[in-house]
Amino acid sequence: MEREGWKIKLLIFAVSALVLLFIAYPLLKVFSSCTASGFIHFFKAPYFMRPFFNSCCLGAGVATVGTIVGFVLAYAVERAKVPFFRVFDLIGTIPVIAPPFIVAISSIMLFGRNGFVVRRFLEGHEFFSVYGFWGLLITETLAYFPTAFLVLKGTLSAIHPTFEEASRSMGAGRARTFWKITAPLCLPGILSSFLLLFIESLADFGNPIILSGGYQVLSVQAYLQITAVYDMGGGAVMAIMLLLPSLIAYVVQKYIVGQRSFVTVAGKVPRSTRKSGKTTILCLELFCLLLVAVILLCYGMILIGAFVRLWGVDYSFVFDNFIKGLQMGSQYIWGSMILAGVSAPITGILGIIIAYLVTRKKFLGRKVLEFTSMLAFAVPGTVIGIGYIMAFNEPHWFMPWALQGTFWIILFLFVFRNMPVGLQAATAGLAQIDVTIEEAARTLGAGNFILFKKIIFPLLAPAFFSGLIYSFVRAMTQISAVIFVVSGKWNLFTVFLLGLVENGELSIAAAMSVVLVVIVLLMMGFLKFVIHRWQVKQMVKAAW
Amino acid sequence: MTITKYFLSLIFFLLYLPGIFASESLHLVTSLDPLEAQEYISAFEKDTGIDVEWIRLSAGEALARLKSERKNPSQDVWFGAPINEFMAAKRDGLLVPYRSPSTDKIPLKWKDKDYYYTGIYFGAIVFITRVGIDPPLSWNDLLKPEYKGEIVVSYPYTAGTGYEILVGLISIFGEERALEYYSKLNRQIRRYTKSGGSPIIEVGLGEANVGIVFDQDALRKGIARGFPLNITYPKDGVPYEIGCVAAIANGNKKPAGKFIDWIVSLRAQNIMQKWYRIPLNPSAEINKDSTPISSLNLVKMDFEKAGRERERIINKWRERVGK
């Protein structure tokens, strides 16, 4: 490869500087704010240790239940192909686009002491308190099982059916084949889904901020420690303790999976011809229907709650909640839409640029750039938020303005937190594009800009657009990191929703959740439409 | 190659732009509910023509934010939080004195003698009970077995209400006995909430039977909205708050002063009764559902200590109660 021009070098320098400033620096700031005495205080004080243990227990619970639910659903959809499996496949992805605490709100409406289910069917007798371990376990499982579902669907589809065929041919029954062949081969998928759910539950902020009244968890307590006690050092220690279990889980998972070989596929996987047993299919079908019923109940409750005058007292049908909510929250809604709209394209472009640099260019610190870029996605939002508030509170020599309280800090937070997904998509896309195409273009005299515009971008367009959609949705629905950096002028929809729930405006909160989901769906539809138009145009061009 | 240029200029644009638009409007932080705050702010904007950019933070959060932004405050005026928070802020040098003919109307006992902050409304701590449940009448009643696991109260370290309750208990029992009392009360508590008004909702929705809150919140967020609640004033001593307003040090003092003048004026003080607050301007009206100050057995609140030793008191509470 030829030596890079100074302009590319400058670009590498600029991108690295940005990544260091907006990802590495805030995280370092968190680490450097921890002191030995801070850790000692943490381990000695029950009001720090209890939330820590609570978080770990909850994480393990959510990971276990979520993985089981995800596995059964994935098996039903991918292997058993139960009736209506396409519907179940779709249902499994609904929670991904929902705002973080929509399930928390509906679980209060359903399972609260005065909730729909408890009041109607249990005669006011609650078996568990929603505002505690069980409530959190249920809401987080419903919110995060799709991750397990997607991971395990991938794992199951990659297992070569000949192994199962062989087992059956040699006389093993269905159950024996499942336990001896299918389940062990799924182990890596099961472990990584367990790990992902554990991390997601630990990092979850939206559900516990509403439901953890009786069961303190670390992410919320770290937030309170910073914003209410103003103990930055203590908050930083809690942030590190929030990271630690995830790191340990990650190492353990690597160790277990790294020990054995699970490779069954070389090339394309054929369809299995064997059918599951009738009872198995029936059980799976029932399970899927139950799951769908629970999900529909949760989201349906939000829809019903949106039209109720005063949840808990007066259940007459009104439309006021939408009008009131839109009036009260117009500033927040616009804030979110503007920030999401501005950050999404920047996020997408930055993802492609970094992907291009780390895959196509050779330079010192390439691996570090790649790793650091992924970091903002991997650490819990609370940790990033704490880092941002610590790093950008006051002006520095390299940053002449205090970003705290401005539009920019939210924008940067969105860009750098959401960029890794676009980056990964673009890296995967670039790996599929042969370098010879670029070399051919160069031979024909294209400069970097032309190369980017005519070759790289069109080929990476799917990756770019998926990054774009993802970052828009995330920007609309995120709360854990941004809650630290919102201000009077720039506030967000999710923060507004949280305020509504705290003030007991459950009906307005439900109405606004509906509005948020509609905005997200409309925007996704719009982007999909634009992409489609663009692709058609490209095809017409190509045909000419 | 132009892409590099575009990219670099974009970076510089992003880094330097925030300083170019520094607006002249009033930046206000309030600890009142957004809906209520909006009413005063809109009226103020209409009366004075000054544009207000505001944010709602609970009292503790607001104080923390002011501390963290000490050198470069994003706010000019702090409005609608309990007096002890203002005392702490004054001691930390976060406020700047402001005196005007209009603040002189407020009786001396409701404001700072050095004009750092001025009281604008009064609020009393009360028990709320779901209709059909026997209400507790005194602080010791709360320890009765019938209320076990049924009481909801806000954290002293996240909510002004929660801290005011703790301060009230210390003022009634003395510090040691108050903490002893609270660790017994802790066993009765169903859960703590982050914000001071949340217990009303919990009791209103039937999630718990008893809450400890401010009366104006109980009236407005509870009873006026149709939740089936009763209010009782603890007979062995009613803790109370004085809601204040103050200009923030290093903030924009001119619009801040205008706001303070306006909020103690009769026009603004008469809005308060609509929100069940008891205004401190002696000529302002009081809502007929509110209980006048004179008829309450008020605790002798040690606001000075509450503001000065907030951190110590709260840490001690956390050690003892473990929350």
Contacts between the chains, C-beta under 8 A, distances in Angstrom:
chain1	res1	chain2	res2	distance
A	5	B	1	7.6
A	7	B	1	5.0
A	7	B	4	4.4
A	8	B	4	7.4
A	10	B	4	5.8
A	10	B	8	6.9
A	11	B	3	7.8
A	11	B	4	4.9
A	11	B	7	6.4
A	14	B	7	6.4
A	14	B	8	5.8
A	14	B	11	6.0
A	18	B	11	6.8
A	45	B	318	7.4
A	45	B	319	7.5
A	46	B	322	4.6
A	47	B	318	5.1
A	47	B	322	5.3
A	47	B	323	5.6
A	50	B	322	7.2
A	108	B	205	7.9
A	112	B	205	6.5
A	112	B	206	7.8
A	112	B	207	5.8
A	113	B	205	7.6
A	113	B	206	5.3
A	113	B	207	5.0
A	113	B	208	8.0
A	114	B	205	5.1
A	114	B	206	3.5
A	114	B	207	6.7
A	131	B	191	5.7
A	131	B	207	7.3
A	132	B	191	8.0
A	209	B	194	7.5
A	213	B	152	8.0
A	213	B	191	3.5
A	213	B	192	6.2
A	213	B	193	5.9
A	214	B	190	6.8
A	214	B	191	4.0
A	216	B	323	7.2
A	224	B	155	7.5
A	224	B	157	7.2
A	224	B	158	5.5
A	224	B	194	6.9
A	226	B	64	7.7
A	227	B	60	7.9
A	227	B	61	4.9
A	227	B	64	6.0
A	227	B	65	7.8
A	228	B	58	7.2
A	228	B	60	4.4
A	228	B	61	5.7
A	228	B	64	6.6
A	228	B	155	7.6
A	228	B	157	5.4
A	228	B	158	4.1
A	228	B	194	7.9
A	229	B	60	7.5
A	229	B	64	7.5
A	229	B	157	5.4
A	229	B	314	7.4
A	230	B	60	8.0
A	230	B	63	7.3
A	230	B	64	3.6
A	230	B	67	5.8
A	230	B	68	7.0
A	310	B	225	6.2
A	310	B	226	5.7
A	310	B	227	7.9
A	311	B	205	7.2
A	312	B	204	6.3
A	312	B	205	4.0
A	312	B	206	6.5
A	312	B	227	7.3
A	313	B	204	7.2
A	313	B	225	7.7
A	313	B	226	5.0
A	313	B	227	5.9
A	313	B	228	7.3
A	314	B	226	5.9
A	328	B	34	7.0
A	328	B	35	6.8
A	328	B	38	7.7
A	353	B	7	7.6
A	389	B	68	7.5
A	393	B	68	5.7
A	393	B	69	7.1
A	394	B	71	6.0
A	394	B	72	6.3
A	395	B	72	7.3
A	399	B	15	6.9
A	400	B	15	7.2
A	400	B	16	7.0
A	400	B	19	6.9
A	401	B	15	7.8
A	401	B	16	7.7
A	401	B	18	4.6
A	401	B	19	5.1
A	402	B	69	7.7
A	402	B	72	4.9
A	403	B	18	6.9
A	404	B	68	7.7
A	404	B	69	6.9
A	404	B	74	7.2
A	405	B	69	7.4
A	405	B	74	3.9
A	406	B	18	5.0
A	407	B	18	7.6
A	408	B	14	6.6
A	408	B	17	7.4
A	408	B	18	5.5
A	411	B	14	8.0
A	447	B	1	5.8
A	448	B	1	5.7
A	448	B	3	6.8
A	448	B	4	7.7
A	449	B	1	5.6
A	449	B	2	5.6
A	449	B	3	5.0
A	452	B	3	6.2
A	487	B	55	5.8
A	487	B	74	6.4
A	488	B	27	6.7
A	488	B	28	7.5
A	488	B	29	7.2
A	488	B	53	5.1
A	488	B	54	4.9
A	488	B	55	3.0
A	488	B	74	7.7
A	488	B	75	7.7
A	489	B	53	5.0
A	489	B	55	7.9
A	491	B	55	7.4
A	499	B	34	6.4
A	499	B	56	7.2
A	502	B	193	8.0
A	502	B	194	6.9
A	502	B	195	5.0
A	502	B	197	7.8
A	502	B	198	5.8
A	503	B	33	6.4
A	503	B	195	7.8
A	503	B	197	6.5
A	503	B	198	7.9
A	503	B	201	7.1
A	503	B	221	7.1
A	504	B	197	7.8
A	504	B	198	7.2
A	504	B	200	7.0
A	504	B	201	2.9
A	504	B	204	6.6
A	504	B	205	7.1
A	504	B	221	6.7
A	506	B	205	7.9
